[in-house]
């Protein structure tokens, strides 16, 4: 595959945009990863496509597993600092079934 032409706007790491079977865009890490859950291939027009392999439709020979970038983006996992005097409400909400 060609080198990735896009970068994540949060962490600036290289990504590849794929089009899912539902027609949505999915950013994946550029290098195949056996731990990935997105099967990526190029269609007849050269566009990158992706799908989630299942037991009924396992990975085929022309597909490679990639990790969705949302799972590996370091900027997404960092706790972003809030301005002084602002509280993150989710930290103080009661959990159900507690």
C-alpha positions in Angstrom: 0.0 0.0 0.0 1.1 3.6 -0.6 2.4 5.6 2.3 -0.3 7.3 4.3 -1.1 10.8 3.2 -3.1 11.9 6.2 -2.3 12.6 9.9 -4.4 12.5 13.0 -5.4 16.0 13.9 -5.0 15.1 17.7 -1.7 13.2 17.8 -0.2 14.0 14.3 0.6 10.3 13.7 0.0 8.9 10.2 -3.4 7.3 9.5 -5.2 5.9 6.5 -8.9 6.7 5.9 -11.1 3.7 4.8 -14.7 3.5 3.8 -16.7 1.0 5.8 -19.4 -1.3 4.4 -21.9 1.1 6.0 -20.4 4.0 4.0 -18.7 5.7 7.0 -15.1 6.8 7.2 -12.8 4.9 9.5 -9.3 6.0 10.3 -6.9 3.0 10.8 -3.2 2.8 11.7 -1.1 2.5 8.5 0.7 -0.7 9.3 -1.1 -4.1 9.4 -1.4 -5.5 12.9 -2.5 -9.1 13.7 -4.3 -7.8 16.8 -6.4 -5.5 14.6 -10.2 -5.9 14.1 -10.6 -4.0 10.8 -10.0 -6.0 7.6 -8.7 -3.5 5.0 -8.4 -3.9 1.2 -8.3 -1.8 -2.0 -11.4 -2.0 -4.1 -11.5 -1.9 -8.0 -11.2 1.9 -8.0 -8.2 1.9 -5.7 -10.1 3.2 -2.7 -9.4 1.7 0.8 -12.3 -0.2 2.2 -12.8 -1.8 5.6 -15.0 -4.3 7.4 -15.1 -6.2 10.6 -14.3 -9.9 9.9 -16.8 -12.4 11.4 -17.0 -16.2 11.8 -19.3 -16.2 8.8 -17.1 -13.9 6.7 -13.5 -14.5 7.9 -10.4 -12.6 6.7 -9.7 -13.2 3.0 -6.3 -13.4 1.3 -6.4 -9.9 -0.1 -7.4 -8.2 3.2 -5.0 -7.2 6.0 -5.9 -6.6 9.6 -5.4 -3.1 10.9 -6.2 -1.4 14.2 -8.7 1.5 14.2 -6.7 4.6 15.0 -9.2 5.6 17.7 -7.9 2.6 19.8 -4.3 3.6 19.6 -4.4 7.4 19.5 -2.3 8.6 22.5 -4.0 12.0 22.5 -7.5 10.5 22.9 -6.4 8.6 26.0 -4.8 11.5 27.8 -6.9 13.3 30.3 -7.3 16.8 28.9 -6.8 19.5 31.4 -9.9 21.6 32.1 -9.8 25.3 32.8 -9.6 26.4 36.4 -13.0 26.3 38.1 -14.5 23.7 35.6 -15.4 20.2 36.9 -15.8 17.1 34.8 -19.3 16.0 35.8 -18.7 12.4 34.8 -16.1 12.1 37.6 -18.8 12.9 40.2 -21.9 11.1 38.8 -23.2 8.1 40.8 -22.8 4.8 39.1 -26.0 2.7 38.7 -26.2 -0.6 40.5 -23.6 0.5 43.0 
